[in-house]
Amino acid sequence: MGKVEIKLNSEGVRSLLRSDEICEMCENYAEQLAKAADGKYTTDAIVGKNRGQARVETADYQTYRKNSSDNLLLKAISKVRGDT
């Protein structure tokens, strides 16, 4: 079998990672995390220097304290991904 060489189009990959569709996917994932975690969270998505990004933040002090002690957002990642 012959050796296969794949060369990526750097500009194409960069434009894909910075596209509106990727930002929308990131924002949807962040919203799922916020729903799966117990408490009040805010989400937003931005296009960074290299790619689309999303953020989940606590919206009040009680949620901040609860997340700090129980790692609710980390546990929510497992729920959303379907890990056991």
Biopython code that builds the backbone (N, CA, C, O; Angstrom):
import numpy as np
from Bio.PDB.StructureBuilder import StructureBuilder

atoms = [
    (1, "MET", "N", (0.842, -1.170, 0.000)),
    (1, "MET", "CA", (0.000, 0.000, 0.000)),
    (1, "MET", "C", (0.891, 1.237, 0.000)),
    (1, "MET", "O", (1.888, 1.286, 0.720)),
    (2, "GLY", "N", (0.537, 2.228, -0.800)),
    (2, "GLY", "CA", (1.336, 3.434, -0.916)),
    (2, "GLY", "C", (1.190, 4.359, 0.279)),
    (2, "GLY", "O", (0.210, 4.302, 1.022)),
    (3, "LYS", "N", (2.171, 5.197, 0.441)),
    (3, "LYS", "CA", (2.166, 6.165, 1.533)),
    (3, "LYS", "C", (1.250, 7.333, 1.134)),
    (3, "LYS", "O", (1.363, 7.873, 0.033)),
    (4, "VAL", "N", (0.355, 7.707, 2.033)),
    (4, "VAL", "CA", (-0.585, 8.796, 1.792)),
    (4, "VAL", "C", (-0.087, 10.043, 2.509)),
    (4, "VAL", "O", (0.258, 9.997, 3.689)),
    (5, "GLU", "N", (-0.054, 11.136, 1.797)),
    (5, "GLU", "CA", (0.362, 12.408, 2.387)),
    (5, "GLU", "C", (-0.802, 13.383, 2.296)),
    (5, "GLU", "O", (-1.368, 13.593, 1.224)),
    (6, "ILE", "N", (-1.148, 13.969, 3.419)),
    (6, "ILE", "CA", (-2.243, 14.937, 3.475)),
    (6, "ILE", "C", (-1.658, 16.286, 3.836)),
    (6, "ILE", "O", (-0.913, 16.418, 4.807)),
    (7, "LYS", "N", (-2.004, 17.285, 3.043)),
    (7, "LYS", "CA", (-1.549, 18.636, 3.323)),
    (7, "LYS", "C", (-2.785, 19.518, 3.500)),
    (7, "LYS", "O", (-3.615, 19.632, 2.598)),
    (8, "LEU", "N", (-2.891, 20.135, 4.668)),
    (8, "LEU", "CA", (-4.042, 20.982, 4.962)),
    (8, "LEU", "C", (-3.862, 22.376, 4.371)),
    (8, "LEU", "O", (-2.755, 22.911, 4.301)),
    (9, "ASN", "N", (-4.966, 22.932, 3.958)),
    (9, "ASN", "CA", (-4.997, 24.304, 3.495)),
    (9, "ASN", "C", (-5.139, 25.186, 4.741)),
    (9, "ASN", "O", (-6.229, 25.286, 5.304)),
    (10, "SER", "N", (-4.062, 25.815, 5.168)),
    (10, "SER", "CA", (-4.054, 26.570, 6.428)),
    (10, "SER", "C", (-5.094, 27.679, 6.450)),
    (10, "SER", "O", (-5.778, 27.862, 7.457)),
    (11, "GLU", "N", (-5.222, 28.409, 5.375)),
    (11, "GLU", "CA", (-6.215, 29.488, 5.318)),
    (11, "GLU", "C", (-7.632, 28.932, 5.425)),
    (11, "GLU", "O", (-8.488, 29.527, 6.079)),
    (12, "GLY", "N", (-7.875, 27.802, 4.791)),
    (12, "GLY", "CA", (-9.198, 27.179, 4.843)),
    (12, "GLY", "C", (-9.547, 26.708, 6.239)),
    (12, "GLY", "O", (-10.667, 26.914, 6.708)),
    (13, "VAL", "N", (-8.602, 26.081, 6.898)),
    (13, "VAL", "CA", (-8.832, 25.615, 8.270)),
    (13, "VAL", "C", (-9.049, 26.808, 9.190)),
    (13, "VAL", "O", (-9.940, 26.781, 10.039)),
    (14, "ARG", "N", (-8.253, 27.846, 9.032)),
    (14, "ARG", "CA", (-8.394, 29.049, 9.858)),
    (14, "ARG", "C", (-9.774, 29.682, 9.669)),
    (14, "ARG", "O", (-10.419, 30.067, 10.645)),
    (15, "SER", "N", (-10.224, 29.789, 8.424)),
    (15, "SER", "CA", (-11.537, 30.400, 8.180)),
    (15, "SER", "C", (-12.657, 29.514, 8.716)),
    (15, "SER", "O", (-13.677, 30.022, 9.180)),
    (16, "LEU", "N", (-12.476, 28.190, 8.656)),
    (16, "LEU", "CA", (-13.471, 27.274, 9.213)),
    (16, "LEU", "C", (-13.567, 27.450, 10.725)),
    (16, "LEU", "O", (-14.669, 27.562, 11.263)),
    (17, "LEU", "N", (-12.434, 27.477, 11.414)),
    (17, "LEU", "CA", (-12.431, 27.600, 12.873)),
    (17, "LEU", "C", (-12.976, 28.948, 13.350)),
    (17, "LEU", "O", (-13.459, 29.059, 14.477)),
    (18, "ARG", "N", (-12.900, 29.966, 12.499)),
    (18, "ARG", "CA", (-13.395, 31.287, 12.877)),
    (18, "ARG", "C", (-14.788, 31.573, 12.322)),
    (18, "ARG", "O", (-15.276, 32.696, 12.449)),
    (19, "SER", "N", (-15.435, 30.587, 11.711)),
    (19, "SER", "CA", (-16.724, 30.795, 11.053)),
    (19, "SER", "C", (-17.863, 30.960, 12.062)),
    (19, "SER", "O", (-17.738, 30.600, 13.233)),
    (20, "ASP", "N", (-18.966, 31.508, 11.579)),
    (20, "ASP", "CA", (-20.151, 31.692, 12.411)),
    (20, "ASP", "C", (-20.727, 30.348, 12.856)),
    (20, "ASP", "O", (-21.253, 30.234, 13.963)),
    (21, "GLU", "N", (-20.630, 29.345, 12.009)),
    (21, "GLU", "CA", (-21.158, 28.027, 12.352)),
    (21, "GLU", "C", (-20.435, 27.427, 13.549)),
    (21, "GLU", "O", (-21.068, 26.839, 14.427)),
    (22, "ILE", "N", (-19.116, 27.570, 13.591)),
    (22, "ILE", "CA", (-18.341, 27.050, 14.718)),
    (22, "ILE", "C", (-18.692, 27.822, 15.985)),
    (22, "ILE", "O", (-18.838, 27.222, 17.051)),
    (23, "CYS", "N", (-18.829, 29.132, 15.886)),
    (23, "CYS", "CA", (-19.219, 29.937, 17.056)),
    (23, "CYS", "C", (-20.592, 29.514, 17.562)),
    (23, "CYS", "O", (-20.821, 29.445, 18.770)),
    (24, "GLU", "N", (-21.503, 29.230, 16.637)),
    (24, "GLU", "CA", (-22.840, 28.797, 17.019)),
    (24, "GLU", "C", (-22.788, 27.431, 17.713)),
    (24, "GLU", "O", (-23.488, 27.212, 18.702)),
    (25, "MET", "N", (-21.967, 26.518, 17.200)),
    (25, "MET", "CA", (-21.810, 25.216, 17.839)),
    (25, "MET", "C", (-21.244, 25.365, 19.252)),
    (25, "MET", "O", (-21.706, 24.703, 20.181)),
    (26, "CYS", "N", (-20.257, 26.222, 19.410)),
    (26, "CYS", "CA", (-19.659, 26.461, 20.728)),
    (26, "CYS", "C", (-20.684, 27.048, 21.686)),
    (26, "CYS", "O", (-20.754, 26.650, 22.849)),
    (27, "GLU", "N", (-21.471, 27.987, 21.201)),
    (27, "GLU", "CA", (-22.483, 28.618, 22.055)),
    (27, "GLU", "C", (-23.558, 27.605, 22.460)),
    (27, "GLU", "O", (-24.004, 27.605, 23.607)),
    (28, "ASN", "N", (-23.974, 26.748, 21.532)),
    (28, "ASN", "CA", (-24.955, 25.712, 21.868)),
    (28, "ASN", "C", (-24.411, 24.765, 22.937)),
    (28, "ASN", "O", (-25.129, 24.389, 23.863)),
    (29, "TYR", "N", (-23.153, 24.385, 22.805)),
    (29, "TYR", "CA", (-22.522, 23.511, 23.791)),
    (29, "TYR", "C", (-22.462, 24.200, 25.156)),
    (29, "TYR", "O", (-22.725, 23.573, 26.183)),
    (30, "ALA", "N", (-22.119, 25.475, 25.166)),
    (30, "ALA", "CA", (-22.059, 26.229, 26.421)),
    (30, "ALA", "C", (-23.443, 26.311, 27.070)),
    (30, "ALA", "O", (-23.560, 26.204, 28.291)),
    (31, "GLU", "N", (-24.478, 26.496, 26.273)),
    (31, "GLU", "CA", (-25.840, 26.547, 26.811)),
    (31, "GLU", "C", (-26.253, 25.198, 27.394)),
    (31, "GLU", "O", (-26.928, 25.150, 28.422)),
    (32, "GLN", "N", (-25.851, 24.097, 26.744)),
    (32, "GLN", "CA", (-26.131, 22.763, 27.284)),
    (32, "GLN", "C", (-25.433, 22.568, 28.628)),
    (32, "GLN", "O", (-26.007, 21.997, 29.555)),
    (33, "LEU", "N", (-24.195, 23.043, 28.726)),
    (33, "LEU", "CA", (-23.466, 22.945, 29.999)),
    (33, "LEU", "C", (-24.163, 23.747, 31.094)),
    (33, "LEU", "O", (-24.285, 23.284, 32.228)),
    (34, "ALA", "N", (-24.616, 24.943, 30.753)),
    (34, "ALA", "CA", (-25.287, 25.791, 31.731)),
    (34, "ALA", "C", (-26.582, 25.141, 32.212)),
    (34, "ALA", "O", (-26.921, 25.242, 33.391)),
    (35, "LYS", "N", (-27.310, 24.474, 31.314)),
    (35, "LYS", "CA", (-28.537, 23.786, 31.705)),
    (35, "LYS", "C", (-28.248, 22.568, 32.575)),
    (35, "LYS", "O", (-28.971, 22.300, 33.535)),
    (36, "ALA", "N", (-27.191, 21.831, 32.237)),
    (36, "ALA", "CA", (-26.866, 20.604, 32.972)),
    (36, "ALA", "C", (-26.332, 20.899, 34.372)),
    (36, "ALA", "O", (-26.511, 20.090, 35.283)),
    (37, "ALA", "N", (-25.688, 22.033, 34.553)),
    (37, "ALA", "CA", (-25.163, 22.410, 35.871)),
    (37, "ALA", "C", (-26.305, 23.003, 36.690)),
    (37, "ALA", "O", (-27.221, 23.619, 36.146)),
    (38, "ASP", "N", (-26.238, 22.812, 37.983)),
    (38, "ASP", "CA", (-27.272, 23.312, 38.884)),
    (38, "ASP", "C", (-26.932, 24.739, 39.296)),
    (38, "ASP", "O", (-25.915, 24.966, 39.951)),
    (39, "GLY", "N", (-27.775, 25.709, 38.917)),
    (39, "GLY", "CA", (-27.546, 27.094, 39.302)),
    (39, "GLY", "C", (-27.826, 28.059, 38.171)),
    (39, "GLY", "O", (-28.381, 27.692, 37.135)),
    (40, "LYS", "N", (-27.426, 29.307, 38.393)),
    (40, "LYS", "CA", (-27.644, 30.366, 37.408)),
    (40, "LYS", "C", (-26.325, 30.675, 36.709)),
    (40, "LYS", "O", (-25.343, 31.051, 37.350)),
    (41, "TYR", "N", (-26.313, 30.510, 35.383)),
    (41, "TYR", "CA", (-25.112, 30.735, 34.582)),
    (41, "TYR", "C", (-25.439, 31.608, 33.377)),
    (41, "TYR", "O", (-26.578, 31.628, 32.909)),
    (42, "THR", "N", (-24.449, 32.322, 32.881)),
    (42, "THR", "CA", (-24.577, 33.082, 31.644)),
    (42, "THR", "C", (-23.600, 32.491, 30.628)),
    (42, "THR", "O", (-22.556, 31.950, 30.994)),
    (43, "THR", "N", (-23.951, 32.602, 29.358)),
    (43, "THR", "CA", (-23.082, 32.093, 28.292)),
    (43, "THR", "C", (-22.909, 33.172, 27.233)),
    (43, "THR", "O", (-23.780, 34.022, 27.046)),
    (44, "ASP", "N", (-21.784, 33.128, 26.551)),
    (44, "ASP", "CA", (-21.579, 33.969, 25.378)),
    (44, "ASP", "C", (-20.520, 33.323, 24.490)),
    (44, "ASP", "O", (-19.727, 32.499, 24.945)),
    (45, "ALA", "N", (-20.520, 33.710, 23.226)),
    (45, "ALA", "CA", (-19.557, 33.177, 22.266)),
    (45, "ALA", "C", (-18.887, 34.343, 21.554)),
    (45, "ALA", "O", (-19.513, 35.367, 21.280)),
    (46, "ILE", "N", (-17.595, 34.168, 21.259)),
    (46, "ILE", "CA", (-16.833, 35.195, 20.554)),
    (46, "ILE", "C", (-15.914, 34.518, 19.549)),
    (46, "ILE", "O", (-15.651, 33.319, 19.635)),
    (47, "VAL", "N", (-15.437, 35.298, 18.606)),
    (47, "VAL", "CA", (-14.396, 34.830, 17.698)),
    (47, "VAL", "C", (-13.083, 35.378, 18.230)),
    (47, "VAL", "O", (-12.873, 36.590, 18.267)),
    (48, "GLY", "N", (-12.209, 34.485, 18.639)),
    (48, "GLY", "CA", (-10.908, 34.883, 19.151)),
    (48, "GLY", "C", (-9.910, 35.059, 18.024)),
    (48, "GLY", "O", (-10.285, 35.113, 16.852)),
    (49, "LYS", "N", (-8.658, 35.146, 18.376)),
    (49, "LYS", "CA", (-7.604, 35.339, 17.387)),
    (49, "LYS", "C", (-7.519, 34.159, 16.419)),
    (49, "LYS", "O", (-7.320, 34.350, 15.220)),
    (50, "ASN", "N", (-7.671, 32.941, 16.942)),
    (50, "ASN", "CA", (-7.490, 31.754, 16.115)),
    (50, "ASN", "C", (-8.763, 30.958, 15.844)),
    (50, "ASN", "O", (-8.841, 30.255, 14.837)),
    (51, "ARG", "N", (-9.766, 31.055, 16.724)),
    (51, "ARG", "CA", (-10.960, 30.222, 16.569)),
    (51, "ARG", "C", (-12.122, 30.780, 17.374)),
    (51, "ARG", "O", (-11.956, 31.676, 18.202)),
    (52, "GLY", "N", (-13.305, 30.228, 17.111)),
    (52, "GLY", "CA", (-14.493, 30.580, 17.870)),
    (52, "GLY", "C", (-14.421, 29.982, 19.263)),
    (52, "GLY", "O", (-13.903, 28.880, 19.444)),
    (53, "GLN", "N", (-14.932, 30.697, 20.238)),
    (53, "GLN", "CA", (-14.861, 30.269, 21.630)),
    (53, "GLN", "C", (-16.180, 30.571, 22.321)),
    (53, "GLN", "O", (-16.910, 31.473, 21.909)),
    (54, "ALA", "N", (-16.483, 29.828, 23.356)),
    (54, "ALA", "CA", (-17.666, 30.093, 24.172)),
    (54, "ALA", "C", (-17.256, 30.074, 25.636)),
    (54, "ALA", "O", (-16.249, 29.472, 26.010)),
    (55, "ARG", "N", (-18.049, 30.740, 26.448)),
    (55, "ARG", "CA", (-17.730, 30.873, 27.869)),
    (55, "ARG", "C", (-19.011, 30.665, 28.683)),
    (55, "ARG", "O", (-20.089, 31.112, 28.291)),
    (56, "VAL", "N", (-18.875, 29.980, 29.819)),
    (56, "VAL", "CA", (-19.962, 29.812, 30.782)),
    (56, "VAL", "C", (-19.476, 30.425, 32.091)),
    (56, "VAL", "O", (-18.415, 30.060, 32.596)),
    (57, "GLU", "N", (-20.250, 31.349, 32.634)),
    (57, "GLU", "CA", (-19.880, 32.019, 33.886)),
    (57, "GLU", "C", (-21.030, 31.955, 34.870)),
    (57, "GLU", "O", (-22.194, 31.882, 34.477)),
    (58, "THR", "N", (-20.699, 31.982, 36.145)),
    (58, "THR", "CA", (-21.739, 32.029, 37.168)),
    (58, "THR", "C", (-22.395, 33.403, 37.148)),
    (58, "THR", "O", (-21.736, 34.418, 36.919)),
    (59, "ALA", "N", (-23.701, 33.420, 37.390)),
    (59, "ALA", "CA", (-24.452, 34.671, 37.317)),
    (59, "ALA", "C", (-24.720, 35.282, 38.687)),
    (59, "ALA", "O", (-25.082, 36.456, 38.773)),
    (60, "ASP", "N", (-24.551, 34.511, 39.758)),
    (60, "ASP", "CA", (-24.752, 35.070, 41.089)),
    (60, "ASP", "C", (-23.769, 34.448, 42.081)),
    (60, "ASP", "O", (-23.100, 33.459, 41.781)),
    (61, "TYR", "N", (-23.701, 35.036, 43.237)),
    (61, "TYR", "CA", (-22.713, 34.616, 44.236)),
    (61, "TYR", "C", (-22.982, 33.201, 44.755)),
    (61, "TYR", "O", (-22.043, 32.432, 44.959)),
    (62, "GLN", "N", (-24.258, 32.850, 44.971)),
    (62, "GLN", "CA", (-24.581, 31.525, 45.486)),
    (62, "GLN", "C", (-24.130, 30.435, 44.508)),
    (62, "GLN", "O", (-23.588, 29.411, 44.924)),
    (63, "THR", "N", (-24.353, 30.657, 43.217)),
    (63, "THR", "CA", (-23.919, 29.693, 42.206)),
    (63, "THR", "C", (-22.396, 29.635, 42.164)),
    (63, "THR", "O", (-21.824, 28.557, 42.007)),
    (64, "TYR", "N", (-21.746, 30.764, 42.299)),
    (64, "TYR", "CA", (-20.285, 30.804, 42.338)),
    (64, "TYR", "C", (-19.747, 29.933, 43.478)),
    (64, "TYR", "O", (-18.844, 29.122, 43.273)),
    (65, "ARG", "N", (-20.305, 30.106, 44.676)),
    (65, "ARG", "CA", (-19.860, 29.339, 45.843)),
    (65, "ARG", "C", (-20.142, 27.847, 45.653)),
    (65, "ARG", "O", (-19.292, 27.007, 45.948)),
    (66, "LYS", "N", (-21.331, 27.526, 45.162)),
    (66, "LYS", "CA", (-21.708, 26.123, 44.960)),
    (66, "LYS", "C", (-20.802, 25.474, 43.911)),
    (66, "LYS", "O", (-20.369, 24.335, 44.086)),
    (67, "ASN", "N", (-20.516, 26.194, 42.823)),
    (67, "ASN", "CA", (-19.636, 25.664, 41.788)),
    (67, "ASN", "C", (-18.214, 25.494, 42.317)),
    (67, "ASN", "O", (-17.540, 24.524, 41.973)),
    (68, "SER", "N", (-17.756, 26.422, 43.143)),
    (68, "SER", "CA", (-16.408, 26.337, 43.706)),
    (68, "SER", "C", (-16.239, 25.114, 44.608)),
    (68, "SER", "O", (-15.190, 24.470, 44.606)),
    (69, "SER", "N", (-17.267, 24.807, 45.365)),
    (69, "SER", "CA", (-17.146, 23.684, 46.298)),
    (69, "SER", "C", (-17.472, 22.334, 45.657)),
    (69, "SER", "O", (-16.904, 21.316, 46.054)),
    (70, "ASP", "N", (-18.378, 22.306, 44.671)),
    (70, "ASP", "CA", (-18.843, 21.031, 44.116)),
    (70, "ASP", "C", (-18.448, 20.783, 42.661)),
    (70, "ASP", "O", (-18.791, 19.738, 42.107)),
    (71, "ASN", "N", (-17.735, 21.717, 42.030)),
    (71, "ASN", "CA", (-17.302, 21.566, 40.632)),
    (71, "ASN", "C", (-18.462, 21.225, 39.686)),
    (71, "ASN", "O", (-18.368, 20.291, 38.890)),
    (72, "LEU", "N", (-19.537, 21.979, 39.782)),
    (72, "LEU", "CA", (-20.734, 21.671, 39.005)),
    (72, "LEU", "C", (-20.509, 21.755, 37.500)),
    (72, "LEU", "O", (-21.041, 20.935, 36.751)),
    (73, "LEU", "N", (-19.736, 22.727, 37.050)),
    (73, "LEU", "CA", (-19.502, 22.844, 35.605)),
    (73, "LEU", "C", (-18.669, 21.677, 35.080)),
    (73, "LEU", "O", (-18.918, 21.186, 33.979)),
    (74, "LEU", "N", (-17.698, 21.238, 35.845)),
    (74, "LEU", "CA", (-16.906, 20.077, 35.422)),
    (74, "LEU", "C", (-17.768, 18.820, 35.356)),
    (74, "LEU", "O", (-17.621, 18.018, 34.433)),
    (75, "LYS", "N", (-18.647, 18.643, 36.303)),
    (75, "LYS", "CA", (-19.556, 17.500, 36.292)),
    (75, "LYS", "C", (-20.538, 17.601, 35.137)),
    (75, "LYS", "O", (-20.921, 16.584, 34.561)),
    (76, "ALA", "N", (-20.949, 18.813, 34.794)),
    (76, "ALA", "CA", (-21.878, 19.008, 33.687)),
    (76, "ALA", "C", (-21.247, 18.607, 32.356)),
    (76, "ALA", "O", (-21.948, 18.145, 31.456)),
    (77, "ILE", "N", (-19.937, 18.777, 32.222)),
    (77, "ILE", "CA", (-19.253, 18.361, 30.990)),
    (77, "ILE", "C", (-19.442, 16.864, 30.792)),
    (77, "ILE", "O", (-19.725, 16.420, 29.679)),
    (78, "SER", "N", (-19.289, 16.079, 31.857)),
    (78, "SER", "CA", (-19.480, 14.636, 31.761)),
    (78, "SER", "C", (-20.907, 14.296, 31.383)),
    (78, "SER", "O", (-21.134, 13.389, 30.583)),
    (79, "LYS", "N", (-21.885, 15.017, 31.953)),
    (79, "LYS", "CA", (-23.293, 14.771, 31.623)),
    (79, "LYS", "C", (-23.569, 15.048, 30.151)),
    (79, "LYS", "O", (-24.213, 14.248, 29.473)),
    (80, "VAL", "N", (-23.083, 16.179, 29.661)),
    (80, "VAL", "CA", (-23.358, 16.584, 28.274)),
    (80, "VAL", "C", (-22.670, 15.638, 27.288)),
    (80, "VAL", "O", (-23.242, 15.287, 26.256)),
    (81, "ARG", "N", (-21.450, 15.231, 27.608)),
    (81, "ARG", "CA", (-20.710, 14.325, 26.717)),
    (81, "ARG", "C", (-21.215, 12.897, 26.815)),
    (81, "ARG", "O", (-20.957, 12.100, 25.914)),
    (82, "GLY", "N", (-21.918, 12.552, 27.867)),
    (82, "GLY", "CA", (-22.434, 11.202, 28.024)),
    (82, "GLY", "C", (-21.477, 10.260, 28.709)),
    (82, "GLY", "O", (-21.643, 9.043, 28.615)),
    (83, "ASP", "N", (-20.467, 10.789, 29.402)),
    (83, "ASP", "CA", (-19.538, 9.945, 30.161)),
    (83, "ASP", "C", (-20.255, 9.365, 31.367)),
    (83, "ASP", "O", (-21.288, 9.881, 31.792)),
    (84, "THR", "N", (-19.722, 8.323, 31.900)),
    (84, "THR", "CA", (-20.330, 7.735, 33.090)),
    (84, "THR", "C", (-19.703, 8.250, 34.344)),
    (84, "THR", "O", (-20.100, 7.855, 35.440)),
]
sb = StructureBuilder()
sb.init_structure("model")
sb.init_model(0)
sb.init_chain("A")
sb.init_seg("    ")
for serial, (resi, resn, name, xyz) in enumerate(atoms, 1):
    if name == "N":
        sb.init_residue(resn, " ", resi, " ")
    sb.init_atom(name, np.array(xyz, "f"), 0.0, 1.0, " ", f" {name:<3s}", serial, name[0])
structure = sb.get_structure()
